[in-house]
Amino acid sequence: MGDRGGVLWVRVKARPVHDKANEALMDLMAETLGVPKNDLSLIRGHASRDKLLSIRGLDSRAVRGRIAQALLKRDDSGES
């Protein structure tokens, strides 16, 4: 959904049942960041709407840049 005050807001369609929403989030972030899914770890928020992810191999500048590129592509394509 975008960056709001330094926090990335993401919406996934999967329901929070049997870890489906967490899996969908991890899939989305791996695809968006261009990293293997096993480079992502859910550090905090397994059962919460607020999540903290660790991304191996990318610093915060690279993460923000890749997310910004993905948001621009989304805006250019008319997706919401």
PDB file with one MODEL, atoms N, CA, C and O in Angstrom:
MODEL        1
ATOM      1  N   MET A   1       0.817  -1.186   0.000  1.00  0.00           N
ATOM      2  CA  MET A   1       0.000   0.000   0.000  1.00  0.00           C
ATOM      3  C   MET A   1       0.859   1.247   0.000  1.00  0.00           C
ATOM      4  O   MET A   1       0.429   2.302  -0.468  1.00  0.00           O
ATOM      5  N   GLY A   2       2.092   1.133   0.531  1.00  0.00           N
ATOM      6  CA  GLY A   2       2.996   2.270   0.475  1.00  0.00           C
ATOM      7  C   GLY A   2       3.712   2.529   1.780  1.00  0.00           C
ATOM      8  O   GLY A   2       3.505   1.842   2.780  1.00  0.00           O
ATOM      9  N   ASP A   3       4.562   3.543   1.741  1.00  0.00           N
ATOM     10  CA  ASP A   3       5.355   3.950   2.894  1.00  0.00           C
ATOM     11  C   ASP A   3       4.616   5.078   3.601  1.00  0.00           C
ATOM     12  O   ASP A   3       4.262   6.086   2.990  1.00  0.00           O
ATOM     13  N   ARG A   4       4.392   4.892   4.882  1.00  0.00           N
ATOM     14  CA  ARG A   4       3.727   5.922   5.678  1.00  0.00           C
ATOM     15  C   ARG A   4       4.552   6.161   6.932  1.00  0.00           C
ATOM     16  O   ARG A   4       4.581   5.336   7.845  1.00  0.00           O
ATOM     17  N   GLY A   5       5.215   7.294   6.956  1.00  0.00           N
ATOM     18  CA  GLY A   5       6.007   7.647   8.119  1.00  0.00           C
ATOM     19  C   GLY A   5       7.151   6.690   8.401  1.00  0.00           C
ATOM     20  O   GLY A   5       7.473   6.432   9.561  1.00  0.00           O
ATOM     21  N   GLY A   6       7.765   6.165   7.355  1.00  0.00           N
ATOM     22  CA  GLY A   6       8.889   5.249   7.536  1.00  0.00           C
ATOM     23  C   GLY A   6       8.484   3.814   7.796  1.00  0.00           C
ATOM     24  O   GLY A   6       9.336   2.961   8.044  1.00  0.00           O
ATOM     25  N   VAL A   7       7.182   3.538   7.741  1.00  0.00           N
ATOM     26  CA  VAL A   7       6.671   2.181   7.942  1.00  0.00           C
ATOM     27  C   VAL A   7       6.042   1.724   6.633  1.00  0.00           C
ATOM     28  O   VAL A   7       5.228   2.437   6.046  1.00  0.00           O
ATOM     29  N   LEU A   8       6.419   0.540   6.180  1.00  0.00           N
ATOM     30  CA  LEU A   8       5.843  -0.007   4.957  1.00  0.00           C
ATOM     31  C   LEU A   8       4.520  -0.675   5.294  1.00  0.00           C
ATOM     32  O   LEU A   8       4.465  -1.576   6.131  1.00  0.00           O
ATOM     33  N   TRP A   9       3.463  -0.234   4.644  1.00  0.00           N
ATOM     34  CA  TRP A   9       2.132  -0.812   4.816  1.00  0.00           C
ATOM     35  C   TRP A   9       1.874  -1.731   3.635  1.00  0.00           C
ATOM     36  O   TRP A   9       1.968  -1.320   2.478  1.00  0.00           O
ATOM     37  N   VAL A  10       1.549  -2.972   3.938  1.00  0.00           N
ATOM     38  CA  VAL A  10       1.320  -3.987   2.916  1.00  0.00           C
ATOM     39  C   VAL A  10      -0.017  -4.655   3.197  1.00  0.00           C
ATOM     40  O   VAL A  10      -0.369  -4.903   4.351  1.00  0.00           O
ATOM     41  N   ARG A  11      -0.746  -4.940   2.151  1.00  0.00           N
ATOM     42  CA  ARG A  11      -1.992  -5.685   2.293  1.00  0.00           C
ATOM     43  C   ARG A  11      -1.871  -6.951   1.455  1.00  0.00           C
ATOM     44  O   ARG A  11      -1.507  -6.901   0.281  1.00  0.00           O
ATOM     45  N   VAL A  12      -2.180  -8.079   2.071  1.00  0.00           N
ATOM     46  CA  VAL A  12      -2.195  -9.353   1.347  1.00  0.00           C
ATOM     47  C   VAL A  12      -3.624  -9.897   1.382  1.00  0.00           C
ATOM     48  O   VAL A  12      -4.394  -9.596   2.294  1.00  0.00           O
ATOM     49  N   LYS A  13      -3.958 -10.690   0.387  1.00  0.00           N
ATOM     50  CA  LYS A  13      -5.310 -11.243   0.298  1.00  0.00           C
ATOM     51  C   LYS A  13      -5.512 -12.454   1.201  1.00  0.00           C
ATOM     52  O   LYS A  13      -6.641 -12.764   1.583  1.00  0.00           O
ATOM     53  N   ALA A  14      -4.435 -13.131   1.540  1.00  0.00           N
ATOM     54  CA  ALA A  14      -4.546 -14.344   2.350  1.00  0.00           C
ATOM     55  C   ALA A  14      -5.073 -14.022   3.747  1.00  0.00           C
ATOM     56  O   ALA A  14      -4.720 -13.001   4.337  1.00  0.00           O
ATOM     57  N   ARG A  15      -5.904 -14.887   4.253  1.00  0.00           N
ATOM     58  CA  ARG A  15      -6.464 -14.718   5.584  1.00  0.00           C
ATOM     59  C   ARG A  15      -5.446 -15.176   6.631  1.00  0.00           C
ATOM     60  O   ARG A  15      -4.621 -16.048   6.359  1.00  0.00           O
ATOM     61  N   PRO A  16      -5.507 -14.592   7.816  1.00  0.00           N
ATOM     62  CA  PRO A  16      -4.547 -14.954   8.866  1.00  0.00           C
ATOM     63  C   PRO A  16      -4.902 -16.276   9.556  1.00  0.00           C
ATOM     64  O   PRO A  16      -5.067 -16.333  10.774  1.00  0.00           O
ATOM     65  N   VAL A  17      -5.014 -17.323   8.757  1.00  0.00           N
ATOM     66  CA  VAL A  17      -5.348 -18.648   9.262  1.00  0.00           C
ATOM     67  C   VAL A  17      -4.246 -19.605   8.844  1.00  0.00           C
ATOM     68  O   VAL A  17      -3.832 -19.612   7.684  1.00  0.00           O
ATOM     69  N   HIS A  18      -3.775 -20.405   9.773  1.00  0.00           N
ATOM     70  CA  HIS A  18      -2.723 -21.396   9.495  1.00  0.00           C
ATOM     71  C   HIS A  18      -1.491 -20.756   8.862  1.00  0.00           C
ATOM     72  O   HIS A  18      -0.851 -21.353   7.996  1.00  0.00           O
ATOM     73  N   ASP A  19      -1.162 -19.537   9.298  1.00  0.00           N
ATOM     74  CA  ASP A  19       0.046 -18.834   8.860  1.00  0.00           C
ATOM     75  C   ASP A  19       0.011 -18.417   7.384  1.00  0.00           C
ATOM     76  O   ASP A  19       1.045 -18.059   6.820  1.00  0.00           O
ATOM     77  N   LYS A  20      -1.157 -18.462   6.764  1.00  0.00           N
ATOM     78  CA  LYS A  20      -1.266 -18.131   5.334  1.00  0.00           C
ATOM     79  C   LYS A  20      -0.904 -16.673   5.053  1.00  0.00           C
ATOM     80  O   LYS A  20      -0.228 -16.389   4.064  1.00  0.00           O
ATOM     81  N   ALA A  21      -1.345 -15.743   5.908  1.00  0.00           N
ATOM     82  CA  ALA A  21      -1.038 -14.329   5.678  1.00  0.00           C
ATOM     83  C   ALA A  21       0.454 -14.060   5.817  1.00  0.00           C
ATOM     84  O   ALA A  21       1.017 -13.292   5.037  1.00  0.00           O
ATOM     85  N   ASN A  22       1.101 -14.682   6.799  1.00  0.00           N
ATOM     86  CA  ASN A  22       2.550 -14.512   6.949  1.00  0.00           C
ATOM     87  C   ASN A  22       3.288 -15.066   5.737  1.00  0.00           C
ATOM     88  O   ASN A  22       4.240 -14.452   5.256  1.00  0.00           O
ATOM     89  N   GLU A  23       2.859 -16.214   5.244  1.00  0.00           N
ATOM     90  CA  GLU A  23       3.480 -16.798   4.056  1.00  0.00           C
ATOM     91  C   GLU A  23       3.288 -15.889   2.841  1.00  0.00           C
ATOM     92  O   GLU A  23       4.210 -15.710   2.046  1.00  0.00           O
ATOM     93  N   ALA A  24       2.092 -15.317   2.701  1.00  0.00           N
ATOM     94  CA  ALA A  24       1.831 -14.419   1.575  1.00  0.00           C
ATOM     95  C   ALA A  24       2.711 -13.174   1.669  1.00  0.00           C
ATOM     96  O   ALA A  24       3.230 -12.696   0.661  1.00  0.00           O
ATOM     97  N   LEU A  25       2.875 -12.655   2.879  1.00  0.00           N
ATOM     98  CA  LEU A  25       3.745 -11.497   3.078  1.00  0.00           C
ATOM     99  C   LEU A  25       5.183 -11.821   2.694  1.00  0.00           C
ATOM    100  O   LEU A  25       5.838 -11.040   2.005  1.00  0.00           O
ATOM    101  N   MET A  26       5.667 -12.964   3.137  1.00  0.00           N
ATOM    102  CA  MET A  26       7.048 -13.355   2.836  1.00  0.00           C
ATOM    103  C   MET A  26       7.234 -13.548   1.326  1.00  0.00           C
ATOM    104  O   MET A  26       8.259 -13.149   0.773  1.00  0.00           O
ATOM    105  N   ASP A  27       6.251 -14.157   0.660  1.00  0.00           N
ATOM    106  CA  ASP A  27       6.321 -14.324  -0.794  1.00  0.00           C
ATOM    107  C   ASP A  27       6.373 -12.969  -1.492  1.00  0.00           C
ATOM    108  O   ASP A  27       7.191 -12.750  -2.385  1.00  0.00           O
ATOM    109  N   LEU A  28       5.491 -12.065  -1.075  1.00  0.00           N
ATOM    110  CA  LEU A  28       5.438 -10.732  -1.675  1.00  0.00           C
ATOM    111  C   LEU A  28       6.751  -9.979  -1.472  1.00  0.00           C
ATOM    112  O   LEU A  28       7.274  -9.380  -2.411  1.00  0.00           O
ATOM    113  N   MET A  29       7.280 -10.007  -0.260  1.00  0.00           N
ATOM    114  CA  MET A  29       8.514  -9.279   0.017  1.00  0.00           C
ATOM    115  C   MET A  29       9.703  -9.881  -0.730  1.00  0.00           C
ATOM    116  O   MET A  29      10.552  -9.142  -1.229  1.00  0.00           O
ATOM    117  N   ALA A  30       9.778 -11.201  -0.815  1.00  0.00           N
ATOM    118  CA  ALA A  30      10.869 -11.840  -1.558  1.00  0.00           C
ATOM    119  C   ALA A  30      10.818 -11.427  -3.025  1.00  0.00           C
ATOM    120  O   ALA A  30      11.842 -11.090  -3.620  1.00  0.00           O
ATOM    121  N   GLU A  31       9.611 -11.455  -3.606  1.00  0.00           N
ATOM    122  CA  GLU A  31       9.462 -11.061  -5.005  1.00  0.00           C
ATOM    123  C   GLU A  31       9.790  -9.581  -5.200  1.00  0.00           C
ATOM    124  O   GLU A  31      10.508  -9.221  -6.133  1.00  0.00           O
ATOM    125  N   THR A  32       9.273  -8.735  -4.332  1.00  0.00           N
ATOM    126  CA  THR A  32       9.485  -7.291  -4.446  1.00  0.00           C
ATOM    127  C   THR A  32      10.956  -6.922  -4.309  1.00  0.00           C
ATOM    128  O   THR A  32      11.463  -6.069  -5.038  1.00  0.00           O
ATOM    129  N   LEU A  33      11.636  -7.573  -3.366  1.00  0.00           N
ATOM    130  CA  LEU A  33      13.031  -7.246  -3.100  1.00  0.00           C
ATOM    131  C   LEU A  33      14.003  -8.001  -3.999  1.00  0.00           C
ATOM    132  O   LEU A  33      15.188  -7.670  -4.045  1.00  0.00           O
ATOM    133  N   GLY A  34      13.514  -9.012  -4.712  1.00  0.00           N
ATOM    134  CA  GLY A  34      14.379  -9.784  -5.592  1.00  0.00           C
ATOM    135  C   GLY A  34      15.372 -10.638  -4.826  1.00  0.00           C
ATOM    136  O   GLY A  34      16.523 -10.789  -5.237  1.00  0.00           O
ATOM    137  N   VAL A  35      14.920 -11.196  -3.711  1.00  0.00           N
ATOM    138  CA  VAL A  35      15.775 -12.062  -2.900  1.00  0.00           C
ATOM    139  C   VAL A  35      15.089 -13.404  -2.718  1.00  0.00           C
ATOM    140  O   VAL A  35      13.866 -13.492  -2.822  1.00  0.00           O
ATOM    141  N   PRO A  36      15.861 -14.452  -2.448  1.00  0.00           N
ATOM    142  CA  PRO A  36      15.242 -15.738  -2.140  1.00  0.00           C
ATOM    143  C   PRO A  36      14.429 -15.640  -0.846  1.00  0.00           C
ATOM    144  O   PRO A  36      14.793 -14.912   0.078  1.00  0.00           O
ATOM    145  N   LYS A  37      13.349 -16.368  -0.800  1.00  0.00           N
ATOM    146  CA  LYS A  37      12.484 -16.336   0.371  1.00  0.00           C
ATOM    147  C   LYS A  37      13.237 -16.735   1.644  1.00  0.00           C
ATOM    148  O   LYS A  37      12.927 -16.248   2.731  1.00  0.00           O
ATOM    149  N   ASN A  38      14.220 -17.617   1.505  1.00  0.00           N
ATOM    150  CA  ASN A  38      14.958 -18.048   2.706  1.00  0.00           C
ATOM    151  C   ASN A  38      15.918 -16.975   3.223  1.00  0.00           C
ATOM    152  O   ASN A  38      16.565 -17.175   4.251  1.00  0.00           O
ATOM    153  N   ASP A  39      16.022 -15.826   2.517  1.00  0.00           N
ATOM    154  CA  ASP A  39      16.786 -14.686   3.031  1.00  0.00           C
ATOM    155  C   ASP A  39      15.933 -13.791   3.923  1.00  0.00           C
ATOM    156  O   ASP A  39      16.438 -12.822   4.489  1.00  0.00           O
ATOM    157  N   LEU A  40      14.657 -14.101   4.053  1.00  0.00           N
ATOM    158  CA  LEU A  40      13.743 -13.332   4.889  1.00  0.00           C
ATOM    159  C   LEU A  40      13.421 -14.114   6.154  1.00  0.00           C
ATOM    160  O   LEU A  40      13.257 -15.334   6.127  1.00  0.00           O
ATOM    161  N   SER A  41      13.335 -13.386   7.264  1.00  0.00           N
ATOM    162  CA  SER A  41      12.934 -13.998   8.532  1.00  0.00           C
ATOM    163  C   SER A  41      11.918 -13.084   9.195  1.00  0.00           C
ATOM    164  O   SER A  41      12.096 -11.867   9.249  1.00  0.00           O
ATOM    165  N   LEU A  42      10.856 -13.686   9.698  1.00  0.00           N
ATOM    166  CA  LEU A  42       9.867 -12.944  10.466  1.00  0.00           C
ATOM    167  C   LEU A  42      10.359 -12.922  11.910  1.00  0.00           C
ATOM    168  O   LEU A  42      10.323 -13.939  12.603  1.00  0.00           O
ATOM    169  N   ILE A  43      10.814 -11.763  12.353  1.00  0.00           N
ATOM    170  CA  ILE A  43      11.432 -11.606  13.666  1.00  0.00           C
ATOM    171  C   ILE A  43      10.380 -11.419  14.759  1.00  0.00           C
ATOM    172  O   ILE A  43      10.469 -12.004  15.838  1.00  0.00           O
ATOM    173  N   ARG A  44       9.393 -10.594  14.454  1.00  0.00           N
ATOM    174  CA  ARG A  44       8.384 -10.281  15.461  1.00  0.00           C
ATOM    175  C   ARG A  44       7.034 -10.085  14.768  1.00  0.00           C
ATOM    176  O   ARG A  44       6.969  -9.566  13.653  1.00  0.00           O
ATOM    177  N   GLY A  45       5.966 -10.503  15.435  1.00  0.00           N
ATOM    178  CA  GLY A  45       4.632 -10.245  14.945  1.00  0.00           C
ATOM    179  C   GLY A  45       3.962 -11.420  14.261  1.00  0.00           C
ATOM    180  O   GLY A  45       3.093 -11.225  13.411  1.00  0.00           O
ATOM    181  N   HIS A  46       4.347 -12.627  14.611  1.00  0.00           N
ATOM    182  CA  HIS A  46       3.770 -13.802  13.968  1.00  0.00           C
ATOM    183  C   HIS A  46       2.243 -13.809  14.017  1.00  0.00           C
ATOM    184  O   HIS A  46       1.597 -14.217  13.051  1.00  0.00           O
ATOM    185  N   ALA A  47       1.667 -13.367  15.118  1.00  0.00           N
ATOM    186  CA  ALA A  47       0.204 -13.382  15.284  1.00  0.00           C
ATOM    187  C   ALA A  47      -0.364 -11.964  15.350  1.00  0.00           C
ATOM    188  O   ALA A  47      -1.475 -11.764  15.840  1.00  0.00           O
ATOM    189  N   SER A  48       0.384 -10.995  14.863  1.00  0.00           N
ATOM    190  CA  SER A  48      -0.015  -9.594  14.946  1.00  0.00           C
ATOM    191  C   SER A  48      -0.102  -8.988  13.547  1.00  0.00           C
ATOM    192  O   SER A  48       0.455  -9.523  12.589  1.00  0.00           O
ATOM    193  N   ARG A  49      -0.801  -7.877  13.450  1.00  0.00           N
ATOM    194  CA  ARG A  49      -0.827  -7.148  12.174  1.00  0.00           C
ATOM    195  C   ARG A  49       0.496  -6.440  11.927  1.00  0.00           C
ATOM    196  O   ARG A  49       0.860  -6.191  10.778  1.00  0.00           O
ATOM    197  N   ASP A  50       1.214  -6.116  12.983  1.00  0.00           N
ATOM    198  CA  ASP A  50       2.510  -5.435  12.879  1.00  0.00           C
ATOM    199  C   ASP A  50       3.610  -6.480  12.834  1.00  0.00           C
ATOM    200  O   ASP A  50       3.697  -7.334  13.716  1.00  0.00           O
ATOM    201  N   LYS A  51       4.444  -6.416  11.814  1.00  0.00           N
ATOM    202  CA  LYS A  51       5.506  -7.401  11.595  1.00  0.00           C
ATOM    203  C   LYS A  51       6.866  -6.708  11.559  1.00  0.00           C
ATOM    204  O   LYS A  51       6.980  -5.537  11.197  1.00  0.00           O
ATOM    205  N   LEU A  52       7.872  -7.447  11.937  1.00  0.00           N
ATOM    206  CA  LEU A  52       9.251  -7.007  11.780  1.00  0.00           C
ATOM    207  C   LEU A  52       9.986  -8.105  11.032  1.00  0.00           C
ATOM    208  O   LEU A  52      10.055  -9.244  11.493  1.00  0.00           O
ATOM    209  N   LEU A  53      10.538  -7.752   9.863  1.00  0.00           N
ATOM    210  CA  LEU A  53      11.263  -8.711   9.036  1.00  0.00           C
ATOM    211  C   LEU A  53      12.749  -8.419   9.054  1.00  0.00           C
ATOM    212  O   LEU A  53      13.174  -7.267   9.141  1.00  0.00           O
ATOM    213  N   SER A  54      13.524  -9.474   8.970  1.00  0.00           N
ATOM    214  CA  SER A  54      14.962  -9.365   8.753  1.00  0.00           C
ATOM    215  C   SER A  54      15.223  -9.815   7.320  1.00  0.00           C
ATOM    216  O   SER A  54      14.685 -10.824   6.865  1.00  0.00           O
ATOM    217  N   ILE A  55      16.056  -9.051   6.617  1.00  0.00           N
ATOM    218  CA  ILE A  55      16.377  -9.357   5.224  1.00  0.00           C
ATOM    219  C   ILE A  55      17.884  -9.517   5.107  1.00  0.00           C
ATOM    220  O   ILE A  55      18.634  -8.547   5.218  1.00  0.00           O
ATOM    221  N   ARG A  56      18.313 -10.735   4.884  1.00  0.00           N
ATOM    222  CA  ARG A  56      19.745 -11.025   4.793  1.00  0.00           C
ATOM    223  C   ARG A  56      20.279 -10.566   3.436  1.00  0.00           C
ATOM    224  O   ARG A  56      19.674 -10.826   2.396  1.00  0.00           O
ATOM    225  N   GLY A  57      21.415  -9.883   3.466  1.00  0.00           N
ATOM    226  CA  GLY A  57      22.104  -9.522   2.239  1.00  0.00           C
ATOM    227  C   GLY A  57      21.791  -8.136   1.698  1.00  0.00           C
ATOM    228  O   GLY A  57      22.404  -7.701   0.724  1.00  0.00           O
ATOM    229  N   LEU A  58      20.842  -7.434   2.320  1.00  0.00           N
ATOM    230  CA  LEU A  58      20.516  -6.078   1.866  1.00  0.00           C
ATOM    231  C   LEU A  58      20.563  -5.133   3.054  1.00  0.00           C
ATOM    232  O   LEU A  58      20.079  -5.459   4.138  1.00  0.00           O
ATOM    233  N   ASP A  59      21.151  -3.955   2.844  1.00  0.00           N
ATOM    234  CA  ASP A  59      21.084  -2.951   3.904  1.00  0.00           C
ATOM    235  C   ASP A  59      19.804  -2.146   3.744  1.00  0.00           C
ATOM    236  O   ASP A  59      19.086  -2.310   2.758  1.00  0.00           O
ATOM    237  N   SER A  60      19.516  -1.288   4.697  1.00  0.00           N
ATOM    238  CA  SER A  60      18.247  -0.555   4.690  1.00  0.00           C
ATOM    239  C   SER A  60      18.109   0.340   3.459  1.00  0.00           C
ATOM    240  O   SER A  60      17.001   0.530   2.959  1.00  0.00           O
ATOM    241  N   ARG A  61      19.196   0.882   2.975  1.00  0.00           N
ATOM    242  CA  ARG A  61      19.149   1.740   1.775  1.00  0.00           C
ATOM    243  C   ARG A  61      18.712   0.925   0.555  1.00  0.00           C
ATOM    244  O   ARG A  61      17.883   1.377  -0.235  1.00  0.00           O
ATOM    245  N   ALA A  62      19.266  -0.260   0.410  1.00  0.00           N
ATOM    246  CA  ALA A  62      18.894  -1.118  -0.722  1.00  0.00           C
ATOM    247  C   ALA A  62      17.436  -1.555  -0.620  1.00  0.00           C
ATOM    248  O   ALA A  62      16.722  -1.587  -1.622  1.00  0.00           O
ATOM    249  N   VAL A  63      16.998  -1.889   0.588  1.00  0.00           N
ATOM    250  CA  VAL A  63      15.604  -2.300   0.791  1.00  0.00           C
ATOM    251  C   VAL A  63      14.669  -1.163   0.412  1.00  0.00           C
ATOM    252  O   VAL A  63      13.712  -1.365  -0.335  1.00  0.00           O
ATOM    253  N   ARG A  64      14.942   0.024   0.921  1.00  0.00           N
ATOM    254  CA  ARG A  64      14.079   1.179   0.614  1.00  0.00           C
ATOM    255  C   ARG A  64      14.072   1.486  -0.882  1.00  0.00           C
ATOM    256  O   ARG A  64      13.029   1.820  -1.444  1.00  0.00           O
ATOM    257  N   GLY A  65      15.235   1.372  -1.526  1.00  0.00           N
ATOM    258  CA  GLY A  65      15.312   1.625  -2.961  1.00  0.00           C
ATOM    259  C   GLY A  65      14.498   0.631  -3.768  1.00  0.00           C
ATOM    260  O   GLY A  65      13.794   1.017  -4.701  1.00  0.00           O
ATOM    261  N   ARG A  66      14.586  -0.639  -3.417  1.00  0.00           N
ATOM    262  CA  ARG A  66      13.835  -1.662  -4.149  1.00  0.00           C
ATOM    263  C   ARG A  66      12.335  -1.526  -3.914  1.00  0.00           C
ATOM    264  O   ARG A  66      11.536  -1.735  -4.826  1.00  0.00           O
ATOM    265  N   ILE A  67      11.959  -1.178  -2.695  1.00  0.00           N
ATOM    266  CA  ILE A  67      10.540  -0.966  -2.413  1.00  0.00           C
ATOM    267  C   ILE A  67      10.035   0.260  -3.166  1.00  0.00           C
ATOM    268  O   ILE A  67       8.933   0.242  -3.715  1.00  0.00           O
ATOM    269  N   ALA A  68      10.832   1.322  -3.195  1.00  0.00           N
ATOM    270  CA  ALA A  68      10.437   2.523  -3.927  1.00  0.00           C
ATOM    271  C   ALA A  68      10.245   2.219  -5.410  1.00  0.00           C
ATOM    272  O   ALA A  68       9.288   2.695  -6.022  1.00  0.00           O
ATOM    273  N   GLN A  69      11.150   1.427  -5.991  1.00  0.00           N
ATOM    274  CA  GLN A  69      11.015   1.043  -7.401  1.00  0.00           C
ATOM    275  C   GLN A  69       9.732   0.248  -7.627  1.00  0.00           C
ATOM    276  O   GLN A  69       9.025   0.468  -8.610  1.00  0.00           O
ATOM    277  N   ALA A  70       9.437  -0.674  -6.715  1.00  0.00           N
ATOM    278  CA  ALA A  70       8.228  -1.485  -6.850  1.00  0.00           C
ATOM    279  C   ALA A  70       6.976  -0.619  -6.750  1.00  0.00           C
ATOM    280  O   ALA A  70       6.010  -0.838  -7.481  1.00  0.00           O
ATOM    281  N   LEU A  71       6.990   0.354  -5.855  1.00  0.00           N
ATOM    282  CA  LEU A  71       5.838   1.246  -5.716  1.00  0.00           C
ATOM    283  C   LEU A  71       5.660   2.109  -6.958  1.00  0.00           C
ATOM    284  O   LEU A  71       4.532   2.356  -7.387  1.00  0.00           O
ATOM    285  N   LEU A  72       6.768   2.570  -7.539  1.00  0.00           N
ATOM    286  CA  LEU A  72       6.685   3.350  -8.779  1.00  0.00           C
ATOM    287  C   LEU A  72       6.107   2.518  -9.916  1.00  0.00           C
ATOM    288  O   LEU A  72       5.263   2.994 -10.676  1.00  0.00           O
ATOM    289  N   LYS A  73       6.558   1.284 -10.030  1.00  0.00           N
ATOM    290  CA  LYS A  73       6.045   0.389 -11.070  1.00  0.00           C
ATOM    291  C   LYS A  73       4.555   0.173 -10.880  1.00  0.00           C
ATOM    292  O   LYS A  73       3.783   0.188 -11.838  1.00  0.00           O
ATOM    293  N   ARG A  74       4.160  -0.029  -9.622  1.00  0.00           N
ATOM    294  CA  ARG A  74       2.743  -0.250  -9.312  1.00  0.00           C
ATOM    295  C   ARG A  74       1.929   0.974  -9.710  1.00  0.00           C
ATOM    296  O   ARG A  74       0.876   0.849 -10.335  1.00  0.00           O
ATOM    297  N   ASP A  75       2.418   2.156  -9.349  1.00  0.00           N
ATOM    298  CA  ASP A  75       1.705   3.396  -9.686  1.00  0.00           C
ATOM    299  C   ASP A  75       1.633   3.612 -11.189  1.00  0.00           C
ATOM    300  O   ASP A  75       0.610   4.061 -11.705  1.00  0.00           O
ATOM    301  N   ASP A  76       2.724   3.293 -11.899  1.00  0.00           N
ATOM    302  CA  ASP A  76       2.766   3.455 -13.353  1.00  0.00           C
ATOM    303  C   ASP A  76       1.810   2.502 -14.059  1.00  0.00           C
ATOM    304  O   ASP A  76       1.278   2.821 -15.122  1.00  0.00           O
ATOM    305  N   SER A  77       1.595   1.328 -13.463  1.00  0.00           N
ATOM    306  CA  SER A  77       0.728   0.333 -14.109  1.00  0.00           C
ATOM    307  C   SER A  77      -0.737   0.511 -13.728  1.00  0.00           C
ATOM    308  O   SER A  77      -1.613  -0.139 -14.298  1.00  0.00           O
ATOM    309  N   GLY A  78      -1.005   1.394 -12.760  1.00  0.00           N
ATOM    310  CA  GLY A  78      -2.385   1.626 -12.356  1.00  0.00           C
ATOM    311  C   GLY A  78      -2.902   0.640 -11.337  1.00  0.00           C
ATOM    312  O   GLY A  78      -4.091   0.655 -11.020  1.00  0.00           O
ATOM    313  N   GLU A  79      -2.025  -0.237 -10.803  1.00  0.00           N
ATOM    314  CA  GLU A  79      -2.437  -1.195  -9.773  1.00  0.00           C
ATOM    315  C   GLU A  79      -2.674  -0.471  -8.471  1.00  0.00           C
ATOM    316  O   GLU A  79      -2.166   0.628  -8.251  1.00  0.00           O
ATOM    317  N   SER A  80      -3.458  -1.104  -7.604  1.00  0.00           N
ATOM    318  CA  SER A  80      -3.664  -0.525  -6.276  1.00  0.00           C
ATOM    319  C   SER A  80      -3.457  -1.545  -5.208  1.00  0.00           C
ATOM    320  O   SER A  80      -3.589  -1.235  -4.024  1.00  0.00           O
TER     321      SER A  80
ENDMDL
END
